[in-house]
């Protein structure tokens, strides 16, 4: 399985702190029909670590049923390796096509700890595995050496890296350095939506996108422009969305902003995030509404 192009990472909306199955199913259908290349359910934006084993299994069942043949990547991160392996088995049973694994932990992890996690999980499943380097949420940053070690494990098919350096030459060198130490079949995907155009232009194969999970159209414009070699168009569209990226930074990440967008456009009910996460207050919501309206992202 080759993971490339635009991978959309939707919210897992809740109502009364329980999985909102109807809203989630409708969200997956919209993504499947939008033209995205894959769907990443239960990623960080999908709140996987806040959900019970039963809720995760049900969410993947729904996503697999509604994805209409679009490849489905299921998040399986958990504090305990044994629980990760359980989630991997559940995701496979529910119909996932691939797995997304972030090294989640309460205690700080060493590189050997993280390598051992991926070694144990890849030996316990035959599904493709995406390595998820997300230091903002996990507190752990991969070295290039660890990328190389983990990428040699069976079933690893992609590495989801944080945003690339701003300078194009430095960004290209960064991606090339990772490419040089991983097998040729392992793709590299950029995350951090503000870095999408830069990452794709630097040689990343995929964009793992939060925005695309709720508003796939602008993310598709950036991805398709980059893939046809129209760097100017990709850069311009990414720059046009800077006010939205600024909101992500202002609110400590994308999840609260994206939840506010989903709630504003009727794709989730108010307070759709898992407690103790609180949504934005009314003043911040007004800011989000103004930005997405001014950008033409909603009617």
C-alpha positions, 0 to 999 in steps of 0.5 A, spaced: 500 500 500 502 506 497 500 512 501 500 519 497 496 525 496 492 528 500 490 524 507 484 527 510 484 527 518 476 528 520 474 530 527 470 524 531 464 528 533 461 527 540 454 529 543 454 529 551 461 526 551 459 520 547 460 518 539 456 522 535 455 516 530 450 520 525 455 526 524 461 522 524 458 517 518 456 524 514 463 526 515 466 520 512 461 520 506 463 527 504 470 526 505 469 519 500 466 523 495 470 529 495 476 526 492 481 525 497 486 520 497 485 517 504 482 518 510 485 518 517 480 516 522 482 517 529 488 521 529 490 526 534 484 531 531 480 525 531 481 524 539 483 517 539 486 517 546 480 520 549 475 514 546 474 507 549 476 501 546 468 500 544 468 507 541 474 506 537 472 500 534 465 503 532 468 509 529 472 505 525 466 500 523 462 506 521 468 509 517 470 503 513 462 502 511 462 509 509 468 510 506 466 508 499 473 504 497 477 510 499 483 507 503 482 508 511 487 509 516 485 508 523 489 511 529 491 506 534 495 510 539 495 508 547 499 508 553 500 501 553 503 497 548 498 491 549 492 496 548 495 498 542 496 491 539 488 490 541 486 497 537 490 494 531 486 488 531 480 491 532 481 496 527 483 490 522 476 487 524 472 493 523 475 494 516 481 499 516 486 498 510 492 501 514 494 503 521 496 510 524 501 509 530 503 515 535 508 513 541 503 516 546 506 515 553 505 518 560 512 517 562 518 520 557 520 515 552 527 513 550 528 512 542 529 504 544 522 505 547 519 507 541 523 503 537 520 497 541 513 499 540 513 499 533 517 493 533 512 489 537 506 492 533 508 491 526 510 484 528 503 483 531 499 485 525 499 485 517 496 491 516 500 497 513 503 502 519 504 509 518 509 512 523 506 518 526 511 523 529 507 529 532 511 532 538 506 537 540 501 532 542 506 526 544 512 530 547 516 525 543 521 527 537 524 522 532 531 523 530 533 521 523 536 515 526 530 513 529 526 514 522 531 510 519 530 504 524 523 504 524 522 504 517 526 498 516 520 494 520 515 490 516 509 493 514 511 500 515 509 504 509 509 511 511 512 516 516 508 522 518 513 528 519 512 535 522 512 541 518 518 542 514 523 548 515 521 555 511 526 556 507 525 551 500 533 549 500 533 547 507 526 544 507 528 540 501 535 538 504 531 536 510 526 531 506 532 528 502 536 527 509 530 522 511 529 519 504 536 517 504 535 513 510 529 509 509 527 504 504 524 506 497 517 504 498 516 508 505 513 514 503 514 521 507 508 525 509 508 532 511 503 535 517 502 541 520 497 544 515 501 551 514 507 547 511 503 543 506 505 547 500 512 547 502 512 540 504 510 537 498 514 542 494 520 539 498 519 532 496 514 529 501 509 524 497 503 526 502 500 531 506 496 529 512 491 534 513 487 536 519 483 542 514 481 537 509 478 532 514 472 538 515 474 542 509 477 538 503 476 543 498 482 548 499 486 542 501 485 539 495 487 545 491 494 545 494 495 538 493 493 538 486 497 544 484 503 541 488 503 535 484 502 538 477 508 542 478 504 548 479 508 551 485 506 558 485 499 556 485 500 551 491 504 557 495 499 562 493 493 558 496 497 556 502 499 563 503 491 565 502 489 561 508 494 564 513 489 567 517 486 560 518 493 558 520 494 564 525 488 561 528 491 554 529 497 557 532 493 562 537 489 557 540 495 552 541 493 547 535 488 546 530 483 541 534 479 547 537 479 551 531 477 545 526 471 543 532 468 550 531 468 550 524 465 543 524 460 546 529 459 552 525 457 549 518 452 544 522 457 538 521 457 537 529 453 539 535 456 544 540 461 542 544 463 536 540 470 535 543 471 530 549 472 532 556 476 535 559 477 539 552 473 545 551 471 548 545 472 556 543 469 561 547 464 565 543 468 571 542 474 566 539 468 563 535 466 569 532 473 570 530 473 563 526 467 565 523 469 571 520 476 568 518 472 562 514 467 567 511 472 572 509 476 566 506 470 564 502 471 557 505 463 557 507 457 560 504 
